[in-house]
Amino acid sequence: MRIAGAASAFPKYYYPQAVLLAALREYWRGKIEHPRMLDQLHAHAGVDGRHLVLPLERYYDLKGFGEFNRVWIEAAQELGERAIRCAMARAELELSQIGALFFVSVTGVASPSIDARLINRMKLPLNLRRTPIFGLGCVAGAAGVARAADYVRAYPDQVAVLLSVELCSLTLQREDLSLANLVSSGLFGDGAAAVVVAGAKVKRPEGLRDGPEIIATRSVFYPDTEDVMGWDISEKGFRIVLSRDVPEVVREHLGPDVDALLCAHGFERGDVGSWVMHTGGPKVLEAVQDSLGLKNGEIKASWDCLRRVGNLSSASVLCVLEDVMVNRRPERGTLGVMAALGPGFCSEVVLLRW
């Protein structure tokens, strides 16, 4: 089974970090006890700019969780369709070949879910298997690839598609002056990504420049870490839970998690020549480097993605994957690792061979 295609899709509104900071500074004028702290948090976010699903001025018109969620439902369909169509085109596969659709998000809710709405919108096969997943947060990109791999392992003649849509700007709590929310205001952006996983018996065009083989996956849950990351959900919407302990949890656990998967398949860390890592933020990426002993720019693709578009929650690691497939493709036979961490707290690691 292989990753046959990957593609991202972004809203048309893009704002430099300085513009976003100025808007937040004005909105929170007189409310933040130490205003310069907001400037410092944005300056240290490692982000040049971010996409927003709405123009800046529209956010002030929306009142309550219901209105924000309705925007999410409409935009998720538009961005989701674009991402899936592009990923399938890159894989040189037809929409009629999709056997399963996994949808992940942690920034909105819908029933019928977005995957169901896309069947109608895109005229997808009526018998495809749908799996909407909510709550995994940042880890859901890697976890979704793993679940898609599980599916095509059972059905090797089929194609599974993973779609992630994260519209983080619709979750920002404007009355929340907690440090976690102020950090989030400078870090998270909006975007979508899709990945196509093709089973071993799916016929592909001769000479096609294919993506990496999925060798194995590993899921690890860390007990009693529910308070590290997630949402407090109320009538006002999604209030960020983001502990300052996140980098330390990453630093402590990621290396052993990766090593365990490698060891189970006869490899060690030095055999890995390609790293596709979630763009959690500067402190998280530094913790990733420390935990894995990476000191020579091995995760530059993740740093670059963070700088260009910010943290996209579950879509981030998929955008990094797209960049590596399109612009930084390793030599044939290179061993690779894709990994992300998120609420639970937990990790998901995918072992690849290019």
C-alpha positions in Angstrom: 0.0 0.0 0.0 1.2 3.5 -0.9 0.5 7.1 -0.4 -0.5 7.8 -3.9 -1.2 11.6 -3.7 -1.5 14.5 -1.3 -2.8 18.0 -1.7 -3.7 21.1 0.4 -6.3 23.7 0.0 -6.4 27.1 1.6 -9.0 30.0 2.0 -8.3 33.0 -0.3 -7.8 35.4 2.6 -4.1 35.6 3.7 -2.8 38.0 6.2 0.8 38.8 7.3 1.4 38.2 11.0 1.8 41.9 11.6 -1.7 42.6 10.3 -3.3 39.9 12.5 -1.4 41.2 15.5 -2.6 44.7 14.9 -6.2 43.6 14.7 -5.9 41.6 17.9 -4.0 44.4 19.7 -6.9 46.8 18.9 -9.6 44.3 19.9 -8.0 43.6 23.2 -6.9 47.2 23.9 -7.3 47.9 27.6 -8.1 44.3 28.4 -4.7 42.7 28.5 -2.7 43.5 31.7 0.6 43.4 29.9 0.0 44.4 26.2 3.6 43.8 25.1 3.2 40.2 26.0 0.9 39.7 23.0 3.5 41.3 20.7 6.2 38.9 22.1 4.0 35.8 21.7 3.3 36.6 18.1 7.0 37.5 17.4 8.1 34.1 18.8 5.4 32.1 17.0 7.7 31.5 14.0 4.8 32.4 11.6 5.0 34.9 8.7 1.3 34.8 7.9 -1.8 32.8 8.0 -4.9 32.0 5.9 -8.3 32.9 7.4 -11.6 31.5 6.1 -13.2 35.0 6.4 -11.9 38.5 5.8 -10.9 40.0 9.1 -13.8 42.4 9.4 -16.4 39.6 9.1 -15.4 38.0 12.4 -16.8 40.9 14.4 -20.2 40.2 12.9 -20.5 36.6 14.0 -22.3 36.0 17.3 -22.2 32.7 19.2 -21.0 29.2 18.4 -23.9 28.4 16.0 -23.0 31.2 13.6 -19.3 30.3 13.6 -20.1 26.6 13.1 -22.3 27.3 10.1 -19.4 29.1 8.5 -17.3 26.0 9.2 -19.8 23.7 7.6 -19.9 25.7 4.4 -16.2 26.3 4.1 -15.3 22.8 5.0 -17.2 21.5 2.0 -15.5 23.9 -0.4 -12.0 23.4 0.9 -12.5 19.7 1.2 -13.6 19.2 -2.3 -10.7 21.2 -3.6 -8.2 19.1 -1.6 -9.7 15.8 -2.6 -9.9 16.6 -6.3 -6.3 17.8 -6.4 -5.0 14.8 -4.4 -6.8 12.3 -6.6 -5.6 14.1 -9.8 -2.0 13.8 -8.5 -2.6 10.1 -7.8 -4.0 9.8 -11.4 -7.1 8.1 -9.9 -10.8 8.7 -10.6 -13.2 9.8 -7.9 -15.3 6.7 -8.7 -12.4 4.6 -7.3 -12.7 5.9 -3.7 -13.7 3.0 -1.5 -13.4 4.8 1.9 -13.4 8.4 3.1 -12.0 9.3 6.5 -12.8 12.9 7.7 -10.9 14.5 10.6 -11.4 17.9 12.2 -11.5 19.4 15.7 -12.7 22.9 14.8 -16.4 22.3 14.0 -19.1 19.7 14.1 -21.8 18.6 11.6 -24.5 15.9 11.3 -24.8 14.8 8.5 -21.0 15.0 8.7 -18.8 16.7 6.0 -17.9 13.4 4.3 -21.7 12.8 3.8 -22.2 16.2 2.4 -19.2 15.7 0.0 -20.8 12.6 -1.4 -23.7 14.7 -2.6 -21.6 17.7 -3.6 -18.9 15.7 -5.5 -21.1 12.8 -6.7 -18.9 10.3 -4.9 -19.7 6.5 -4.9 -22.8 5.9 -2.9 -21.4 2.7 -1.4 -18.1 4.2 -0.1 -17.4 3.6 3.6 -17.4 6.9 5.7 -15.6 7.4 8.9 -15.9 10.9 10.4 -13.5 11.4 13.3 -13.7 14.3 15.9 -11.5 15.0 18.9 -8.0 13.8 17.9 -6.8 17.3 17.3 -3.3 17.7 16.0 -2.6 14.0 16.0 -5.5 13.2 13.6 -3.5 13.8 10.4 -1.0 11.0 11.1 -3.7 8.9 12.8 -6.0 9.3 9.8 -3.2 8.1 7.4 -2.8 5.1 9.7 -6.5 4.3 9.7 -6.6 4.6 5.9 -3.7 2.2 5.7 -5.6 -0.2 8.0 -8.5 -0.1 5.5 -6.5 -0.8 2.4 -4.6 -3.5 4.2 -8.0 -5.3 4.6 -9.1 -4.3 1.1 -6.0 -4.1 -1.1 -7.9 -3.5 -4.3 -9.4 -0.3 -3.0 -8.5 3.4 -2.5 -9.0 5.2 0.8 -8.9 9.0 1.1 -8.2 11.0 4.3 -9.5 14.6 4.4 -8.6 17.1 7.2 -10.3 20.5 7.4 -9.2 22.8 10.3 -10.6 26.3 10.5 -8.9 27.4 13.7 -9.8 31.0 13.3 -13.5 30.1 14.0 -12.6 28.8 17.4 -10.7 31.8 18.8 -12.5 32.9 22.0 -12.3 36.7 21.9 -13.2 37.1 25.6 -10.6 34.6 26.8 -7.5 36.4 28.0 -5.7 33.2 29.2 -2.1 32.6 28.1 -3.2 29.6 26.1 -5.6 31.6 24.1 -3.1 34.4 23.5 -0.6 31.9 22.3 -3.1 30.3 20.0 -4.0 33.7 18.5 -0.5 34.0 17.1 -0.1 30.4 16.0 -3.1 28.7 14.4 -4.4 29.2 10.9 -7.0 27.8 8.5 -6.5 25.1 5.8 -7.3 21.6 4.5 -5.4 18.7 3.2 -6.2 15.3 1.6 -4.1 12.2 1.3 -4.9 9.2 -1.0 -3.8 5.7 0.1 -3.9 3.0 -2.5 -4.0 -0.7 -1.8 -1.4 -3.0 -3.1 -3.7 -4.4 -5.8 -4.9 -1.0 -7.2 -3.7 -0.7 -10.8 -1.7 2.5 -11.4 -0.4 4.0 -14.6 3.0 2.7 -15.7 6.0 5.0 -14.9 4.0 7.0 -12.4 6.1 8.8 -9.8 4.5 7.3 -6.8 4.5 8.2 -3.1 6.0 6.3 -0.2 5.0 2.8 0.8 3.4 2.5 4.3 5.3 -0.2 6.1 3.7 0.0 9.5 2.0 2.3 12.1 2.0 2.7 15.9 -0.4 4.4 18.2 0.6 5.3 21.8 -1.6 6.8 24.6 0.0 8.5 27.6 -2.2 7.8 30.7 -3.5 10.7 32.8 -2.5 13.5 30.4 -6.0 14.7 29.5 -5.2 18.2 30.7 -2.2 18.7 28.4 -4.2 19.7 25.3 -7.8 19.9 24.1 -10.9 21.9 24.3 -13.3 23.1 27.0 -16.6 23.1 25.0 -19.5 25.2 26.1 -22.3 27.3 24.6 -19.6 29.8 23.6 -17.7 27.3 21.5 -14.3 25.8 21.8 -12.0 27.2 24.5 -8.4 26.1 24.0 -6.6 23.9 26.6 -2.9 24.2 26.0 -0.5 23.3 28.8 3.0 24.7 29.0 4.0 21.0 29.5 3.4 20.1 25.9 7.0 20.4 24.8 8.3 18.4 27.7 5.8 15.6 27.0 7.0 15.6 23.4 10.6 15.6 24.5 10.1 12.7 26.9 7.9 10.4 24.7 8.4 10.9 21.0 11.9 9.4 20.6 11.0 6.2 22.5 7.7 5.9 20.5 9.6 6.2 17.2 12.4 3.8 18.3 9.9 1.2 19.3 8.2 1.1 15.9 11.6 1.1 14.1 12.9 -1.7 16.3 9.8 -3.8 15.7 10.7 -3.8 12.0 14.5 -4.3 12.3 15.5 -0.6 11.9 17.1 2.0 14.1 16.9 5.8 14.1 20.0 6.2 12.0 18.3 4.4 9.2 15.7 7.1 8.7 16.5 9.6 6.0 13.1 11.5 5.8 11.1 13.1 8.6 7.5 14.4 8.2 6.6 16.0 11.5 3.6 18.0 12.7 4.2 21.7 13.0 3.2 22.2 16.6 5.0 25.5 17.1 8.7 26.5 17.7 8.9 25.0 21.2 7.3 21.8 20.0 9.5 21.5 17.0 12.6 22.1 19.2 11.3 19.4 21.5 10.9 17.1 18.4 14.5 17.7 17.4 15.8 17.1 21.0 13.8 13.9 21.4 14.9 12.5 18.1 18.4 13.8 18.2 18.0 15.8 14.9 20.5 18.6 14.6 21.1 19.1 10.9 17.9 20.5 9.4 16.2 17.2 9.0 12.7 18.7 9.8 13.2 21.9 7.8 10.0 21.1 5.8 8.0 21.3 9.1 9.7 24.6 10.1 8.9 26.1 6.6 5.3 25.0 6.8 4.9 26.6 10.2 6.4 29.8 8.9 4.2 30.0 5.8 0.8 29.1 7.2 1.0 28.5 11.0 -0.2 25.5 12.8 -3.1 23.9 11.0 -3.9 21.3 13.7 -4.5 17.9 12.0 -3.9 19.3 8.5 -0.3 20.4 9.3 1.5 17.1 9.0 -0.4 16.4 5.8 0.8 19.7 4.3 4.4 18.8 5.3 3.9 15.4 3.6 2.6 17.2 0.4 5.7 19.5 0.4 8.0 16.6 0.8 6.3 14.6 -2.0 6.2 17.6 -4.4 9.4 19.5 -3.6 11.7 17.5 -1.4 11.2 13.9 -2.5 13.9 11.6 -1.0 15.8 9.1 -3.1 14.0 5.8 -3.9 14.3 3.3 -1.0 14.8 6.0 1.7 13.2 5.1 5.0 10.9 7.7 6.4 8.9 8.6 9.5 5.7 10.6 9.8 4.5 11.6 13.3 2.2 13.8 15.2 1.0 14.2 18.7 -2.2 15.5 20.2 -5.0 15.4 22.8 -5.1 12.4 24.9 -2.1 13.0 25.2 -0.9 10.6 22.5 1.3 10.0 19.5 0.8 8.4 16.1 3.9 7.3 14.1 3.8 6.0 10.5 6.8 4.2 9.0 7.4 4.9 5.3 9.7 3.7 2.5 10.1 6.1 -0.4 
